[in-house]
């Protein structure tokens, strides 16, 4: 069993669920009314006035720690260590969202090796050449405390500014490092002076696409690739909708890009996001919508292709 100190437990208990989701899993948070929120995974779970209650199960609590154990099914030590991984000691304790102060970006402490991350990505169908490239360039590593996969995003000077965190165990955890700047989400720039950018919802989808290119014998480094670090959700008022921060920043950094290829999910949010980006950028860029040919997302497509290739012929 993992060991956790009293100090780690106290820090974990101090983090309320709303703050946790706003900072580390914003894509999971859905606003119902002015002061009430729910989660995308469980729409009967309501968050209000510093508390949360899962009505369909009749359980509730106050802290993110309660949520991780009661809803996500994590053990107490694992939940504490996960929060410790994304909620560093230097981060202040928040009592209300309006009182948030800027949090300094801090990458999770790296493990001595990345064996678990390599095994995890292999199970997701990602080619070893892609994994090794990301490890060698610092775009990927394994965190020490929880053995999460950490996908790092850099600014133009090569300084880390963003980190997506993904669990490598049966617990489906997805979050971000404290203080992450979404303008610099996980990406793989072109090895050449390319004018083409491919857009994905997640780091896993991005690497899945690169693997598909590799398996097809094509150069996966020929074009730019960018992850949005979650689904882009347009505002109800289309006139007030702006492009995702990561996409805007990338286009500023690489002004030669004149073609955008969308590989967003085959679900309602993904299709809405693709249509909105097309509407906003078609006047200035050639935008092509190329959703996965198989399954919900690009990783589903990759896994299905691998399954078909490995299936014994009759």
Long-range contacts (C-beta under 8 A, 24 or more apart in sequence): 1-75, 1-77, 2-77, 2-78, 2-81, 3-77, 4-76, 4-77, 4-80, 4-81, 4-84, 8-80, 8-81, 8-84, 9-80, 11-83, 11-84, 11-87, 11-89, 12-63, 12-64, 12-65, 12-79, 12-80, 12-83, 12-84, 12-87, 13-63, 13-65, 14-63, 14-93, 15-63, 15-64, 15-65, 15-83, 15-87, 15-93, 15-94, 16-50, 16-62, 16-63, 16-64, 16-94, 17-47, 17-52, 17-61, 17-62, 17-63, 17-64, 17-66, 17-67, 18-47, 18-50, 18-52, 18-97, 19-64, 19-94, 19-97, 19-100, 20-64, 20-67, 20-83, 20-87, 21-47, 21-64, 22-97, 23-86, 23-103, 23-176, 23-178, 24-86, 24-87, 24-165, 24-175, 24-176, 24-178, 25-174, 25-175, 25-176, 26-176, 26-230, 27-174, 27-230, 27-231, 28-174, 42-71, 45-71, 72-171, 72-173, 73-171, 74-171, 78-146, 78-171, 81-145, 81-146, 82-146, 82-148, 82-167, 82-173, 84-145, 85-143, 85-145, 85-146, 85-148, 85-165, 86-165, 86-175, 86-176, 86-177, 86-178, 87-178, 88-178, 91-178, 102-179, 103-178, 103-179, 104-178, 104-179, 105-160, 105-161, 105-162, 105-163, 105-177, 105-178, 105-179, 105-180, 105-181, 106-177, 106-178, 106-179, 107-150, 107-152, 107-160, 107-163, 107-177, 108-143, 108-144, 108-145, 108-146, 108-148, 108-150, 108-163, 108-165, 108-177, 109-143, 109-144, 109-145, 110-141, 110-142, 110-143, 110-144, 110-150, 111-141, 111-142, 111-143, 111-144, 111-147, 112-144, 113-142, 114-140, 114-141, 114-142, 115-142, 116-142, 116-147, 116-168, 117-141, 117-142, 117-147, 117-149, 117-168, 119-168, 120-149, 120-168, 121-149, 121-204, 121-207, 124-204, 124-208, 124-299, 124-302, 124-303, 125-208, 125-211, 125-299, 125-302, 125-303, 125-306, 126-204, 126-207, 126-208, 126-211, 126-302, 127-210, 127-211, 127-214, 127-215, 129-214, 130-207, 130-210, 130-211, 130-214, 130-220, 131-207, 134-188, 134-207, 139-186, 139-188, 142-168, 148-173, 150-177, 151-186, 151-203, 151-227, 152-186, 153-180, 153-181, 153-184, 153-185, 153-186, 153-187, 153-229, 153-246, 154-184, 155-184, 156-253, 162-186, 162-229, 164-202, 164-203, 164-227, 164-229, 166-203, 166-204, 176-229, 180-229, 182-229, 182-244, 182-245, 182-246, 183-245, 183-246, 183-248, 183-249, 184-246, 184-249, 185-226, 185-227, 185-228, 185-229, 185-246, 186-226, 186-227, 186-229, 187-224, 187-225, 187-226, 187-227, 187-246, 187-250, 188-221, 188-224, 188-225, 189-224, 189-254, 190-221, 190-222, 190-223, 190-224, 191-219, 191-221, 191-222, 192-221, 192-222, 193-256, 194-222, 194-223, 194-224, 194-256, 194-257, 195-256, 195-257, 195-258, 195-259, 196-223, 196-224, 196-257, 196-259, 196-260, 196-261, 197-223, 197-224, 197-225, 197-226, 197-250, 197-251, 197-254, 197-257, 197-259, 197-260, 197-261, 198-223, 198-224, 198-225, 198-226, 198-261, 198-263, 199-226, 199-228, 199-247, 199-260, 199-261, 199-262, 199-263, 199-264, 199-277, 200-225, 200-226, 200-227, 200-228, 200-263, 200-264, 200-298, 201-227, 201-228, 201-230, 201-231, 201-264, 201-265, 201-270, 201-297, 202-227, 202-228, 202-229, 202-230, 202-297, 202-299, 203-227, 203-229, 204-299, 205-263, 205-297, 205-298, 205-299, 206-298, 208-297, 208-298, 208-299, 208-301, 208-302, 209-263, 209-298, 209-302, 211-302, 212-298, 212-301, 212-302, 212-305, 215-305, 223-261, 224-250, 224-254, 224-257, 226-250, 231-264, 231-265, 231-269, 231-270, 231-273, 232-264, 232-273, 232-276, 232-277, 233-269, 233-273, 234-272, 234-273, 234-276, 238-276, 238-279, 241-276, 241-280, 243-277, 243-280, 243-281, 244-277, 247-277, 257-285, 258-285, 258-286, 259-285, 259-286, 259-287, 259-288, 260-285, 260-286, 260-287, 260-288, 261-287, 261-288, 261-290, 262-287, 262-288, 262-289, 262-290, 262-291, 263-290, 263-291, 263-292, 263-298, 264-289, 264-291, 265-291, 265-292, 265-296, 265-297, 266-291, 266-292, 266-295, 266-296, 266-297, 267-296, 270-297
